[in-house]
């Protein structure tokens, strides 16, 4: 459910639905969490706030790009354990 914050007036549910549909069309790969709608005479300013996108850290370990080492065999896990970590 999208939280709608309306400033300086009121909107009909039809208008709100249209602004939500516009945001979903404009940002198809993001999930709208909150929408700030500011009414200014004949103008409407809309600011969309999106849900955080979870991401998985990928590292280069022993020549492989991996997120985790849980699928490594014992030899590769040993390489990871024995490698020298450098500080910047």
Biopython code that builds the backbone (N, CA, C, O; Angstrom):
import numpy as np
from Bio.PDB.StructureBuilder import StructureBuilder

atoms = [
    (1, "UNK", "N", (0.846, -1.175, 0.000)),
    (1, "UNK", "CA", (0.000, 0.000, 0.000)),
    (1, "UNK", "C", (0.893, 1.240, 0.000)),
    (1, "UNK", "O", (1.813, 1.361, 0.809)),
    (2, "UNK", "N", (0.611, 2.129, -0.895)),
    (2, "UNK", "CA", (1.391, 3.353, -1.033)),
    (2, "UNK", "C", (0.809, 4.420, -0.113)),
    (2, "UNK", "O", (-0.398, 4.661, -0.104)),
    (3, "UNK", "N", (1.687, 5.051, 0.658)),
    (3, "UNK", "CA", (1.258, 6.142, 1.529)),
    (3, "UNK", "C", (1.286, 7.437, 0.715)),
    (3, "UNK", "O", (2.287, 7.745, 0.068)),
    (4, "UNK", "N", (0.185, 8.194, 0.749)),
    (4, "UNK", "CA", (0.066, 9.432, -0.013)),
    (4, "UNK", "C", (0.015, 10.616, 0.952)),
    (4, "UNK", "O", (-0.823, 10.643, 1.853)),
    (5, "UNK", "N", (0.900, 11.589, 0.772)),
    (5, "UNK", "CA", (0.907, 12.819, 1.555)),
    (5, "UNK", "C", (0.491, 13.960, 0.629)),
    (5, "UNK", "O", (1.203, 14.279, -0.323)),
    (6, "UNK", "N", (-0.648, 14.570, 0.902)),
    (6, "UNK", "CA", (-1.158, 15.655, 0.061)),
    (6, "UNK", "C", (-1.038, 16.966, 0.827)),
    (6, "UNK", "O", (-1.484, 17.073, 1.969)),
    (7, "UNK", "N", (-0.426, 17.969, 0.180)),
    (7, "UNK", "CA", (-0.199, 19.271, 0.792)),
    (7, "UNK", "C", (-0.956, 20.331, -0.014)),
    (7, "UNK", "O", (-0.933, 20.315, -1.244)),
    (8, "UNK", "N", (-1.616, 21.237, 0.676)),
    (8, "UNK", "CA", (-2.310, 22.398, 0.090)),
    (8, "UNK", "C", (-3.578, 22.039, -0.676)),
    (8, "UNK", "O", (-3.875, 22.668, -1.691)),
    (9, "UNK", "N", (-4.319, 21.060, -0.224)),
    (9, "UNK", "CA", (-5.590, 20.782, -0.889)),
    (9, "UNK", "C", (-5.995, 19.324, -0.782)),
    (9, "UNK", "O", (-5.504, 18.580, 0.066)),
    (10, "UNK", "N", (-6.897, 18.942, -1.657)),
    (10, "UNK", "CA", (-7.403, 17.579, -1.676)),
    (10, "UNK", "C", (-7.439, 17.060, -3.107)),
    (10, "UNK", "O", (-7.541, 17.838, -4.055)),
    (11, "UNK", "N", (-7.355, 15.741, -3.258)),
    (11, "UNK", "CA", (-7.456, 15.093, -4.560)),
    (11, "UNK", "C", (-8.501, 13.998, -4.490)),
    (11, "UNK", "O", (-8.717, 13.393, -3.440)),
    (12, "UNK", "N", (-9.140, 13.753, -5.606)),
    (12, "UNK", "CA", (-10.078, 12.636, -5.664)),
    (12, "UNK", "C", (-9.301, 11.329, -5.756)),
    (12, "UNK", "O", (-8.125, 11.318, -6.118)),
    (13, "UNK", "N", (-9.963, 10.246, -5.430)),
    (13, "UNK", "CA", (-9.287, 8.946, -5.506)),
    (13, "UNK", "C", (-8.915, 8.623, -6.950)),
    (13, "UNK", "O", (-7.926, 7.932, -7.193)),
    (14, "UNK", "N", (-9.693, 9.111, -7.903)),
    (14, "UNK", "CA", (-9.385, 8.895, -9.321)),
    (14, "UNK", "C", (-8.070, 9.594, -9.697)),
    (14, "UNK", "O", (-7.244, 9.028, -10.413)),
    (15, "UNK", "N", (-7.884, 10.832, -9.207)),
    (15, "UNK", "CA", (-6.638, 11.561, -9.478)),
    (15, "UNK", "C", (-5.445, 10.877, -8.817)),
    (15, "UNK", "O", (-4.379, 10.750, -9.420)),
    (16, "UNK", "N", (-5.634, 10.438, -7.577)),
    (16, "UNK", "CA", (-4.556, 9.743, -6.868)),
    (16, "UNK", "C", (-4.165, 8.475, -7.623)),
    (16, "UNK", "O", (-2.980, 8.199, -7.807)),
    (17, "UNK", "N", (-5.159, 7.708, -8.059)),
    (17, "UNK", "CA", (-4.876, 6.487, -8.819)),
    (17, "UNK", "C", (-4.117, 6.791, -10.109)),
    (17, "UNK", "O", (-3.239, 6.028, -10.511)),
    (18, "UNK", "N", (-4.457, 7.911, -10.759)),
    (18, "UNK", "CA", (-3.764, 8.299, -11.994)),
    (18, "UNK", "C", (-2.304, 8.645, -11.716)),
    (18, "UNK", "O", (-1.422, 8.277, -12.491)),
    (19, "UNK", "N", (-2.045, 9.355, -10.610)),
    (19, "UNK", "CA", (-0.660, 9.707, -10.271)),
    (19, "UNK", "C", (0.150, 8.459, -9.889)),
    (19, "UNK", "O", (1.336, 8.365, -10.207)),
    (20, "UNK", "N", (-0.482, 7.523, -9.219)),
    (20, "UNK", "CA", (0.194, 6.264, -8.887)),
    (20, "UNK", "C", (0.518, 5.494, -10.165)),
    (20, "UNK", "O", (1.628, 4.989, -10.327)),
    (21, "UNK", "N", (-0.461, 5.408, -11.073)),
    (21, "UNK", "CA", (-0.235, 4.709, -12.346)),
    (21, "UNK", "C", (0.881, 5.374, -13.142)),
    (21, "UNK", "O", (1.697, 4.694, -13.763)),
    (22, "UNK", "N", (0.915, 6.707, -13.122)),
    (22, "UNK", "CA", (1.973, 7.442, -13.816)),
    (22, "UNK", "C", (3.346, 7.110, -13.217)),
    (22, "UNK", "O", (4.312, 6.898, -13.950)),
    (23, "UNK", "N", (3.424, 7.066, -11.899)),
    (23, "UNK", "CA", (4.694, 6.738, -11.249)),
    (23, "UNK", "C", (5.141, 5.325, -11.560)),
    (23, "UNK", "O", (6.329, 5.086, -11.779)),
    (24, "UNK", "N", (4.211, 4.389, -11.584)),
    (24, "UNK", "CA", (4.562, 2.993, -11.898)),
    (24, "UNK", "C", (5.006, 2.854, -13.347)),
    (24, "UNK", "O", (5.877, 2.043, -13.660)),
    (25, "UNK", "N", (4.405, 3.645, -14.229)),
    (25, "UNK", "CA", (4.809, 3.613, -15.635)),
    (25, "UNK", "C", (6.180, 4.258, -15.823)),
    (25, "UNK", "O", (7.007, 3.775, -16.595)),
    (26, "UNK", "N", (6.402, 5.348, -15.110)),
    (26, "UNK", "CA", (7.664, 6.086, -15.225)),
    (26, "UNK", "C", (8.833, 5.326, -14.597)),
    (26, "UNK", "O", (9.961, 5.412, -15.083)),
    (27, "UNK", "N", (8.568, 4.581, -13.517)),
    (27, "UNK", "CA", (9.606, 3.828, -12.799)),
    (27, "UNK", "C", (9.183, 2.359, -12.703)),
    (27, "UNK", "O", (8.845, 1.894, -11.614)),
    (28, "UNK", "N", (9.194, 1.621, -13.814)),
    (28, "UNK", "CA", (8.658, 0.249, -13.809)),
    (28, "UNK", "C", (9.458, -0.747, -12.971)),
    (28, "UNK", "O", (8.915, -1.769, -12.552)),
    (29, "UNK", "N", (10.720, -0.470, -12.724)),
    (29, "UNK", "CA", (11.568, -1.423, -11.994)),
    (29, "UNK", "C", (11.739, -1.061, -10.525)),
    (29, "UNK", "O", (12.586, -1.634, -9.839)),
    (30, "UNK", "N", (10.942, -0.115, -10.037)),
    (30, "UNK", "CA", (11.044, 0.302, -8.645)),
    (30, "UNK", "C", (9.681, 0.207, -7.986)),
    (30, "UNK", "O", (8.653, 0.289, -8.658)),
    (31, "UNK", "N", (9.671, 0.033, -6.667)),
    (31, "UNK", "CA", (8.424, -0.063, -5.920)),
    (31, "UNK", "C", (8.217, 1.233, -5.144)),
    (31, "UNK", "O", (9.044, 1.615, -4.316)),
    (32, "UNK", "N", (7.107, 1.897, -5.422)),
    (32, "UNK", "CA", (6.810, 3.170, -4.756)),
    (32, "UNK", "C", (6.343, 2.881, -3.336)),
    (32, "UNK", "O", (5.431, 2.083, -3.119)),
    (33, "UNK", "N", (6.976, 3.538, -2.379)),
    (33, "UNK", "CA", (6.640, 3.374, -0.969)),
    (33, "UNK", "C", (5.733, 4.516, -0.506)),
    (33, "UNK", "O", (4.705, 4.288, 0.131)),
    (34, "UNK", "N", (6.132, 5.748, -0.837)),
    (34, "UNK", "CA", (5.404, 6.947, -0.424)),
    (34, "UNK", "C", (5.394, 7.940, -1.576)),
    (34, "UNK", "O", (6.321, 7.989, -2.386)),
    (35, "UNK", "N", (4.336, 8.723, -1.633)),
    (35, "UNK", "CA", (4.213, 9.738, -2.662)),
    (35, "UNK", "C", (3.831, 11.051, -1.991)),
    (35, "UNK", "O", (2.837, 11.112, -1.267)),
    (36, "UNK", "N", (4.620, 12.112, -2.227)),
    (36, "UNK", "CA", (4.293, 13.444, -1.732)),
    (36, "UNK", "C", (3.693, 14.234, -2.885)),
    (36, "UNK", "O", (4.325, 14.404, -3.927)),
    (37, "UNK", "N", (2.466, 14.716, -2.692)),
    (37, "UNK", "CA", (1.770, 15.482, -3.722)),
    (37, "UNK", "C", (1.530, 16.880, -3.175)),
    (37, "UNK", "O", (0.827, 17.050, -2.179)),
    (38, "UNK", "N", (2.119, 17.889, -3.831)),
    (38, "UNK", "CA", (1.944, 19.279, -3.410)),
    (38, "UNK", "C", (1.135, 19.999, -4.475)),
    (38, "UNK", "O", (1.542, 20.082, -5.634)),
    (39, "UNK", "N", (-0.008, 20.513, -4.069)),
    (39, "UNK", "CA", (-0.874, 21.255, -4.986)),
    (39, "UNK", "C", (-0.501, 22.723, -4.925)),
    (39, "UNK", "O", (-0.397, 23.307, -3.846)),
    (40, "UNK", "N", (-0.297, 23.323, -6.113)),
    (40, "UNK", "CA", (0.108, 24.723, -6.205)),
    (40, "UNK", "C", (-0.702, 25.371, -7.325)),
    (40, "UNK", "O", (-0.216, 25.526, -8.445)),
    (41, "UNK", "N", (-1.932, 25.745, -7.013)),
    (41, "UNK", "CA", (-2.809, 26.320, -8.037)),
    (41, "UNK", "C", (-3.148, 25.280, -9.089)),
    (41, "UNK", "O", (-3.727, 24.238, -8.781)),
    (42, "UNK", "N", (-2.785, 25.567, -10.335)),
    (42, "UNK", "CA", (-3.031, 24.628, -11.429)),
    (42, "UNK", "C", (-1.920, 23.592, -11.574)),
    (42, "UNK", "O", (-2.009, 22.705, -12.424)),
    (43, "UNK", "N", (-0.890, 23.694, -10.766)),
    (43, "UNK", "CA", (0.256, 22.793, -10.871)),
    (43, "UNK", "C", (0.252, 21.769, -9.743)),
    (43, "UNK", "O", (-0.249, 22.025, -8.648)),
    (44, "UNK", "N", (0.819, 20.611, -10.034)),
    (44, "UNK", "CA", (0.955, 19.540, -9.045)),
    (44, "UNK", "C", (2.407, 19.094, -9.055)),
    (44, "UNK", "O", (2.936, 18.706, -10.096)),
    (45, "UNK", "N", (3.047, 19.147, -7.902)),
    (45, "UNK", "CA", (4.416, 18.654, -7.756)),
    (45, "UNK", "C", (4.358, 17.303, -7.046)),
    (45, "UNK", "O", (3.773, 17.173, -5.971)),
    (46, "UNK", "N", (4.972, 16.309, -7.665)),
    (46, "UNK", "CA", (4.939, 14.962, -7.104)),
    (46, "UNK", "C", (6.363, 14.496, -6.851)),
    (46, "UNK", "O", (7.242, 14.625, -7.703)),
    (47, "UNK", "N", (6.566, 13.954, -5.665)),
    (47, "UNK", "CA", (7.859, 13.356, -5.332)),
    (47, "UNK", "C", (7.593, 11.918, -4.900)),
    (47, "UNK", "O", (6.825, 11.665, -3.972)),
    (48, "UNK", "N", (8.236, 10.990, -5.585)),
    (48, "UNK", "CA", (8.082, 9.575, -5.276)),
    (48, "UNK", "C", (9.219, 9.126, -4.374)),
    (48, "UNK", "O", (10.373, 9.496, -4.591)),
    (49, "UNK", "N", (8.899, 8.337, -3.372)),
    (49, "UNK", "CA", (9.890, 7.722, -2.493)),
    (49, "UNK", "C", (9.774, 6.214, -2.708)),
    (49, "UNK", "O", (8.672, 5.665, -2.697)),
    (50, "UNK", "N", (10.892, 5.558, -2.898)),
    (50, "UNK", "CA", (10.893, 4.150, -3.270)),
    (50, "UNK", "C", (11.385, 3.258, -2.144)),
    (50, "UNK", "O", (12.123, 3.694, -1.260)),
    (51, "UNK", "N", (10.963, 2.007, -2.191)),
    (51, "UNK", "CA", (11.461, 1.020, -1.236)),
    (51, "UNK", "C", (12.920, 0.728, -1.557)),
    (51, "UNK", "O", (13.339, 0.792, -2.713)),
    (52, "UNK", "N", (13.682, 0.410, -0.529)),
    (52, "UNK", "CA", (15.087, 0.052, -0.731)),
    (52, "UNK", "C", (15.183, -1.232, -1.527)),
    (52, "UNK", "O", (14.367, -2.140, -1.367)),
    (53, "UNK", "N", (16.180, -1.298, -2.379)),
    (53, "UNK", "CA", (16.411, -2.477, -3.189)),
    (53, "UNK", "C", (17.522, -3.289, -2.532)),
    (53, "UNK", "O", (18.651, -2.812, -2.419)),
    (54, "UNK", "N", (17.213, -4.511, -2.098)),
    (54, "UNK", "CA", (18.271, -5.319, -1.495)),
    (54, "UNK", "C", (19.295, -5.723, -2.559)),
    (54, "UNK", "O", (18.940, -5.998, -3.705)),
    (55, "UNK", "N", (20.537, -5.754, -2.171)),
    (55, "UNK", "CA", (21.561, -6.189, -3.108)),
    (55, "UNK", "C", (22.514, -7.141, -2.400)),
    (55, "UNK", "O", (22.635, -7.143, -1.175)),
    (56, "UNK", "N", (23.175, -7.935, -3.199)),
    (56, "UNK", "CA", (24.124, -8.898, -2.663)),
    (56, "UNK", "C", (25.523, -8.432, -3.028)),
    (56, "UNK", "O", (25.804, -8.116, -4.184)),
    (57, "UNK", "N", (26.375, -8.394, -2.055)),
    (57, "UNK", "CA", (27.755, -8.000, -2.276)),
    (57, "UNK", "C", (28.453, -9.069, -3.098)),
    (57, "UNK", "O", (28.359, -10.257, -2.789)),
    (58, "UNK", "N", (29.149, -8.650, -4.139)),
    (58, "UNK", "CA", (29.909, -9.583, -4.967)),
    (58, "UNK", "C", (31.377, -9.232, -4.834)),
    (58, "UNK", "O", (31.770, -8.071, -4.949)),
    (59, "UNK", "N", (32.181, -10.260, -4.589)),
    (59, "UNK", "CA", (33.624, -10.057, -4.435)),
    (59, "UNK", "C", (34.361, -10.950, -5.432)),
    (59, "UNK", "O", (33.835, -11.959, -5.902)),
    (60, "UNK", "N", (35.553, -10.561, -5.728)),
    (60, "UNK", "CA", (36.401, -11.400, -6.566)),
    (60, "UNK", "C", (37.316, -12.173, -5.621)),
    (60, "UNK", "O", (38.189, -11.599, -4.971)),
    (61, "UNK", "N", (37.100, -13.474, -5.560)),
    (61, "UNK", "CA", (37.882, -14.326, -4.671)),
    (61, "UNK", "C", (38.503, -15.440, -5.493)),
    (61, "UNK", "O", (37.806, -16.170, -6.198)),
    (62, "UNK", "N", (39.782, -15.561, -5.399)),
    (62, "UNK", "CA", (40.560, -16.609, -6.080)),
    (62, "UNK", "C", (40.161, -16.748, -7.540)),
    (62, "UNK", "O", (40.052, -17.856, -8.067)),
    (63, "UNK", "N", (39.944, -15.596, -8.193)),
    (63, "UNK", "CA", (39.664, -15.612, -9.620)),
    (63, "UNK", "C", (38.199, -15.753, -9.983)),
    (63, "UNK", "O", (37.870, -15.808, -11.168)),
    (64, "UNK", "N", (37.312, -15.812, -9.008)),
    (64, "UNK", "CA", (35.884, -15.973, -9.287)),
    (64, "UNK", "C", (35.094, -14.804, -8.705)),
    (64, "UNK", "O", (35.432, -14.285, -7.640)),
    (65, "UNK", "N", (34.048, -14.396, -9.405)),
    (65, "UNK", "CA", (33.124, -13.397, -8.855)),
    (65, "UNK", "C", (32.057, -14.149, -8.083)),
    (65, "UNK", "O", (31.307, -14.937, -8.659)),
    (66, "UNK", "N", (31.988, -13.909, -6.782)),
    (66, "UNK", "CA", (31.044, -14.652, -5.947)),
    (66, "UNK", "C", (30.387, -13.725, -4.936)),
    (66, "UNK", "O", (30.929, -12.680, -4.577)),
    (67, "UNK", "N", (29.206, -14.135, -4.487)),
    (67, "UNK", "CA", (28.541, -13.445, -3.395)),
    (67, "UNK", "C", (28.896, -14.124, -2.084)),
    (67, "UNK", "O", (29.183, -13.456, -1.091)),
    (68, "UNK", "N", (28.876, -15.447, -2.080)),
    (68, "UNK", "CA", (29.243, -16.228, -0.901)),
    (68, "UNK", "C", (30.131, -17.383, -1.360)),
    (68, "UNK", "O", (30.211, -17.697, -2.548)),
    (69, "UNK", "N", (30.779, -17.990, -0.408)),
    (69, "UNK", "CA", (31.670, -19.113, -0.746)),
    (69, "UNK", "C", (31.048, -20.449, -0.352)),
    (69, "UNK", "O", (31.748, -21.461, -0.308)),
    (70, "UNK", "N", (29.762, -20.472, -0.069)),
    (70, "UNK", "CA", (29.128, -21.711, 0.402)),
    (70, "UNK", "C", (29.126, -22.817, -0.649)),
    (70, "UNK", "O", (29.003, -23.991, -0.299)),
    (71, "UNK", "N", (29.259, -22.469, -1.933)),
    (71, "UNK", "CA", (29.282, -23.499, -2.973)),
    (71, "UNK", "C", (30.701, -23.908, -3.358)),
    (71, "UNK", "O", (30.879, -24.752, -4.236)),
    (72, "UNK", "N", (31.709, -23.328, -2.720)),
    (72, "UNK", "CA", (33.099, -23.706, -3.001)),
    (72, "UNK", "C", (33.387, -25.079, -2.417)),
    (72, "UNK", "O", (32.832, -25.470, -1.391)),
    (73, "UNK", "N", (34.280, -25.805, -3.105)),
    (73, "UNK", "CA", (34.726, -27.078, -2.537)),
    (73, "UNK", "C", (35.766, -26.793, -1.457)),
    (73, "UNK", "O", (36.137, -25.639, -1.242)),
    (74, "UNK", "N", (36.236, -27.833, -0.779)),
    (74, "UNK", "CA", (37.158, -27.652, 0.345)),
    (74, "UNK", "C", (38.454, -26.955, -0.062)),
    (74, "UNK", "O", (38.982, -26.141, 0.696)),
    (75, "UNK", "N", (38.969, -27.264, -1.250)),
    (75, "UNK", "CA", (40.223, -26.652, -1.701)),
    (75, "UNK", "C", (40.055, -25.150, -1.894)),
    (75, "UNK", "O", (40.911, -24.371, -1.475)),
    (76, "UNK", "N", (38.947, -24.734, -2.533)),
    (76, "UNK", "CA", (38.710, -23.305, -2.743)),
    (76, "UNK", "C", (38.450, -22.596, -1.411)),
    (76, "UNK", "O", (38.902, -21.466, -1.220)),
    (77, "UNK", "N", (37.732, -23.240, -0.491)),
    (77, "UNK", "CA", (37.508, -22.646, 0.830)),
    (77, "UNK", "C", (38.831, -22.462, 1.555)),
    (77, "UNK", "O", (39.020, -21.474, 2.265)),
    (78, "UNK", "N", (39.741, -23.399, 1.382)),
    (78, "UNK", "CA", (41.069, -23.291, 1.992)),
    (78, "UNK", "C", (41.833, -22.097, 1.404)),
    (78, "UNK", "O", (42.504, -21.368, 2.134)),
    (79, "UNK", "N", (41.729, -21.898, 0.075)),
    (79, "UNK", "CA", (42.374, -20.748, -0.562)),
    (79, "UNK", "C", (41.839, -19.434, 0.014)),
    (79, "UNK", "O", (42.599, -18.504, 0.283)),
    (80, "UNK", "N", (40.529, -19.378, 0.197)),
    (80, "UNK", "CA", (39.925, -18.167, 0.751)),
    (80, "UNK", "C", (40.446, -17.923, 2.165)),
    (80, "UNK", "O", (40.768, -16.793, 2.530)),
    (81, "UNK", "N", (40.525, -18.991, 2.954)),
    (81, "UNK", "CA", (40.996, -18.877, 4.332)),
    (81, "UNK", "C", (42.457, -18.436, 4.395)),
    (81, "UNK", "O", (42.834, -17.669, 5.280)),
    (82, "UNK", "N", (43.268, -18.908, 3.477)),
    (82, "UNK", "CA", (44.710, -18.641, 3.508)),
    (82, "UNK", "C", (45.124, -17.352, 2.805)),
    (82, "UNK", "O", (46.283, -16.949, 2.905)),
    (83, "UNK", "N", (44.233, -16.716, 2.117)),
    (83, "UNK", "CA", (44.645, -15.548, 1.346)),
    (83, "UNK", "C", (44.990, -14.374, 2.264)),
    (83, "UNK", "O", (44.473, -14.262, 3.375)),
    (84, "UNK", "N", (45.867, -13.511, 1.778)),
    (84, "UNK", "CA", (46.330, -12.349, 2.535)),
    (84, "UNK", "C", (45.389, -11.191, 2.242)),
    (84, "UNK", "O", (45.147, -10.853, 1.083)),
    (85, "UNK", "N", (44.865, -10.591, 3.289)),
    (85, "UNK", "CA", (43.975, -9.438, 3.138)),
    (85, "UNK", "C", (44.803, -8.179, 3.380)),
    (85, "UNK", "O", (45.480, -8.049, 4.400)),
    (86, "UNK", "N", (44.735, -7.258, 2.429)),
    (86, "UNK", "CA", (45.491, -6.009, 2.524)),
    (86, "UNK", "C", (44.582, -4.872, 2.968)),
    (86, "UNK", "O", (43.438, -4.776, 2.524)),
    (87, "UNK", "N", (45.082, -4.026, 3.828)),
    (87, "UNK", "CA", (44.338, -2.843, 4.251)),
    (87, "UNK", "C", (44.718, -1.668, 3.367)),
    (87, "UNK", "O", (45.854, -1.574, 2.902)),
    (88, "UNK", "N", (43.781, -0.786, 3.139)),
    (88, "UNK", "CA", (44.047, 0.384, 2.282)),
    (88, "UNK", "C", (44.557, 1.521, 3.123)),
    (88, "UNK", "O", (44.842, 2.598, 2.598)),
]
sb = StructureBuilder()
sb.init_structure("model")
sb.init_model(0)
sb.init_chain("A")
sb.init_seg("    ")
for serial, (resi, resn, name, xyz) in enumerate(atoms, 1):
    if name == "N":
        sb.init_residue(resn, " ", resi, " ")
    sb.init_atom(name, np.array(xyz, "f"), 0.0, 1.0, " ", f" {name:<3s}", serial, name[0])
structure = sb.get_structure()
